[in-house]
């Protein structure tokens, strides 16, 4: 499976995700400079975390205009997989590949922590490696991670089963105390209606190496590979 990781000026998580894909999972992985426009050989495009273009204007606002992201739109329209993590999630919402927006955290503080997350749906390549209601622990690191959308958009996400991950407590309860940033409905990650575009604020790539003492995020990437192997 051919992966591409987009590299923006200011990105700081591109090498993290490439390490997991290339060195842990042994998959062909190409670092894609933001000015590239031919991504046709890629099966999965990852838009990583970090501070693309220094997060000037607002997070993801400038990155959306890069040639690589224009090509990512075409990639998604072909039904191929696109994954945005943290800043990458912000970029995907700016572009309209995912609904809603990521705004300043509820307490206006940058949050850097580990948090329990509940897996809400397991019938997609992204989440098939988990069981329904599975509670995993993933790192978070963001200042603008509060998911916001209009009421009708939130209802649509709920009705269409597009919420893949929610912030929860250690027992899996979804409540305000377990919400690290004020996201509506405790939303930590969503997909588009087709299910091929995923955006999430927590960092699964930072919980995918045994050396770090946590591999809760590894099953997300293994699920993609499982789908690819089943199609061969």
C-alpha positions as CSV (number, residue, x, y, z in Angstrom):
1,X,0.0,0.0,0.0
2,X,1.5,3.3,-1.1
3,X,1.3,6.1,1.5
4,X,2.1,9.8,1.1
5,X,2.7,12.2,3.9
6,X,2.3,15.8,3.0
7,X,5.1,18.1,4.3
8,X,4.3,21.7,4.9
9,X,6.6,24.5,6.2
10,X,6.0,24.3,10.0
11,X,4.8,20.7,10.1
12,X,6.4,18.8,13.0
13,X,4.6,15.4,13.0
14,X,5.3,14.3,9.4
15,X,8.3,12.2,10.4
16,X,6.4,10.6,13.2
17,X,3.7,9.3,11.0
18,X,6.2,8.3,8.3
19,X,8.2,6.3,10.9
20,X,5.1,4.3,11.8
21,X,4.1,3.6,8.2
22,X,7.6,2.8,6.9
23,X,9.6,1.4,9.8
24,X,6.9,-0.2,12.0
25,X,4.5,-1.4,9.3
26,X,7.0,-1.8,6.4
27,X,4.9,0.2,3.9
28,X,6.2,2.3,0.9
29,X,6.0,5.8,2.2
30,X,6.8,9.0,0.4
31,X,7.2,12.5,1.9
32,X,5.2,14.8,-0.3
33,X,6.4,18.4,-0.5
34,X,3.4,20.8,-0.3
35,X,4.1,22.2,-3.8
36,X,3.8,18.8,-5.5
37,X,0.6,18.2,-7.5
38,X,1.0,14.6,-8.9
39,X,-0.1,12.2,-6.2
40,X,-1.6,9.6,-8.6
41,X,0.5,6.7,-7.4
42,X,-0.6,7.0,-3.8
43,X,-3.3,4.9,-2.1
44,X,-3.5,6.8,1.2
45,X,-2.6,10.5,1.8
46,X,-1.9,11.6,5.4
47,X,-2.1,15.2,6.3
48,X,0.0,15.4,9.5
49,X,-0.1,17.4,12.7
50,X,2.1,20.4,13.4
51,X,1.8,24.1,12.6
52,X,1.5,24.3,8.8
53,X,2.6,27.8,7.6
54,X,3.0,28.7,11.3
55,X,-0.8,28.6,11.8
56,X,-1.0,32.2,10.5
57,X,-4.5,33.6,10.0
58,X,-5.9,30.4,11.6
59,X,-5.0,26.7,11.7
60,X,-5.0,25.2,8.3
61,X,-6.2,28.4,6.5
62,X,-3.1,28.7,4.3
63,X,-2.3,25.0,3.8
64,X,-5.6,24.5,2.1
65,X,-4.4,26.4,-1.0
66,X,-1.2,24.2,-1.6
67,X,-1.0,22.2,-4.8
68,X,-0.7,19.0,-2.8
69,X,-4.0,19.7,-1.0
70,X,-5.7,20.5,-4.3
71,X,-4.5,17.1,-5.5
72,X,-5.7,15.5,-2.2
73,X,-9.2,16.7,-3.0
74,X,-9.1,14.8,-6.4
75,X,-7.7,11.8,-4.5
76,X,-10.6,11.8,-2.1
77,X,-13.1,12.2,-4.9
78,X,-11.8,9.0,-6.4
79,X,-12.7,7.2,-3.2
80,X,-9.1,6.8,-2.0
81,X,-8.3,7.2,1.6
82,X,-7.3,10.5,3.2
83,X,-6.4,10.9,6.8
84,X,-5.9,14.2,8.7
85,X,-4.4,14.2,12.2
86,X,-4.6,17.3,14.5
87,X,-3.5,20.2,12.2
88,X,-4.3,17.9,9.3
89,X,-7.9,17.6,10.6
90,X,-8.0,21.4,10.7
91,X,-6.8,21.6,7.1
92,X,-9.5,19.1,6.0
93,X,-12.3,21.1,7.5
94,X,-10.9,24.4,6.0
95,X,-11.0,22.7,2.6
96,X,-14.5,21.3,3.0
97,X,-13.4,17.7,2.8
98,X,-15.0,17.4,6.3
99,X,-17.8,19.4,7.8
100,X,-17.4,21.8,10.8
101,X,-14.4,23.6,12.2
102,X,-11.8,23.4,14.9
103,X,-11.8,26.4,17.1
104,X,-9.9,27.6,20.3
105,X,-10.1,25.2,23.2
106,X,-12.7,25.8,25.8
107,X,-10.3,27.2,28.4
108,X,-8.2,29.0,25.7
109,X,-5.1,26.9,26.7
110,X,-2.9,24.6,24.7
111,X,-3.6,21.1,25.9
112,X,-0.8,18.4,25.8
113,X,-1.9,15.2,27.5
114,X,-3.1,11.6,27.0
115,X,-6.8,11.1,26.9
116,X,-9.2,8.1,26.7
117,X,-11.1,8.0,23.5
118,X,-14.1,5.7,22.7
119,X,-14.3,4.0,19.3
120,X,-17.9,4.6,18.0
121,X,-17.9,2.7,14.7
122,X,-15.9,-0.3,13.5
123,X,-17.2,-1.1,10.0
124,X,-14.6,1.1,8.2
125,X,-11.0,0.4,7.3
126,X,-9.9,3.0,9.8
127,X,-11.6,1.4,12.8
128,X,-12.1,-2.3,11.9
129,X,-9.2,-3.2,14.1
130,X,-11.1,-2.2,17.2
131,X,-14.2,-3.6,18.9
132,X,-17.4,-1.5,19.3
133,X,-17.1,0.8,22.3
134,X,-13.4,0.0,22.6
135,X,-11.6,2.6,24.9
136,X,-8.2,3.5,23.7
137,X,-5.7,6.1,25.1
138,X,-4.2,8.6,22.7
139,X,-2.0,11.7,23.0
140,X,-3.4,15.1,22.3
141,X,-1.5,18.3,21.7
142,X,-3.5,21.3,20.4
143,X,-4.7,24.8,21.1
144,X,-7.5,24.8,18.6
145,X,-9.0,21.4,18.9
146,X,-12.6,22.2,19.9
147,X,-14.8,20.7,17.3
148,X,-17.7,23.1,16.3
149,X,-20.5,22.9,13.8
150,X,-24.0,24.1,13.4
151,X,-26.8,22.1,15.0
152,X,-28.0,20.6,11.7
153,X,-24.5,19.5,10.9
154,X,-24.0,17.8,14.3
155,X,-27.4,16.1,13.8
156,X,-26.3,14.9,10.3
157,X,-23.0,13.5,11.7
158,X,-24.9,11.7,14.4
159,X,-27.6,10.4,12.1
160,X,-25.1,9.2,9.5
161,X,-22.8,7.5,11.9
162,X,-19.9,9.8,10.9
163,X,-18.5,10.2,14.4
164,X,-15.7,7.6,14.8
165,X,-14.1,8.7,18.0
166,X,-15.4,10.5,21.2
167,X,-13.5,11.8,24.2
168,X,-14.6,9.8,27.3
169,X,-13.5,8.9,30.8
170,X,-11.6,5.7,31.7
171,X,-14.9,3.8,31.9
172,X,-16.1,4.9,28.5
173,X,-18.6,7.5,29.8
174,X,-19.0,10.5,27.6
175,X,-19.4,13.6,29.7
176,X,-18.2,17.2,30.1
177,X,-15.5,16.3,32.6
178,X,-13.9,13.9,30.1
179,X,-13.9,16.5,27.3
180,X,-10.4,18.1,27.1
181,X,-11.2,21.0,24.8
182,X,-15.0,21.6,24.7
183,X,-15.7,19.8,21.5
184,X,-19.4,19.5,20.8
185,X,-20.8,16.0,21.6
186,X,-17.2,15.1,22.8
187,X,-16.2,14.7,19.1
188,X,-12.6,13.6,18.7
189,X,-12.7,12.3,15.1
190,X,-15.2,12.1,12.2
191,X,-15.3,10.9,8.6
192,X,-17.1,12.0,5.5
193,X,-20.3,10.3,4.4
194,X,-18.4,7.9,2.1
195,X,-16.1,6.9,4.9
196,X,-12.8,7.4,3.0
197,X,-11.8,10.7,4.6
198,X,-10.9,10.7,8.3
199,X,-10.1,13.6,10.6
200,X,-9.1,13.3,14.2
201,X,-7.4,15.5,16.8
202,X,-5.7,12.8,18.9
203,X,-2.4,11.4,17.6
204,X,-2.6,7.7,16.8
205,X,1.0,7.7,15.4
206,X,2.2,8.7,18.9
207,X,0.7,5.6,20.3
208,X,1.8,3.0,17.8
209,X,5.3,1.9,18.9
210,X,6.0,-0.5,21.7
211,X,9.1,1.6,22.6
212,X,6.6,4.3,23.7
213,X,4.7,2.0,26.0
214,X,1.4,2.4,24.1
215,X,0.2,0.8,20.9
216,X,-3.5,1.8,21.1
217,X,-3.2,3.7,17.8
218,X,-1.6,1.0,15.8
219,X,-4.8,-0.9,14.9
220,X,-6.0,2.1,13.0
221,X,-3.2,1.7,10.5
222,X,-3.4,-2.1,10.5
223,X,-7.0,-1.9,9.6
224,X,-6.1,0.0,6.4
225,X,-3.6,-2.7,5.5
226,X,-6.1,-5.4,6.2
227,X,-8.5,-3.9,3.7
228,X,-5.8,-3.6,1.1
229,X,-4.8,-7.2,1.5
230,X,-8.4,-8.4,1.3
231,X,-8.7,-6.6,-2.1
232,X,-5.7,-8.3,-3.6
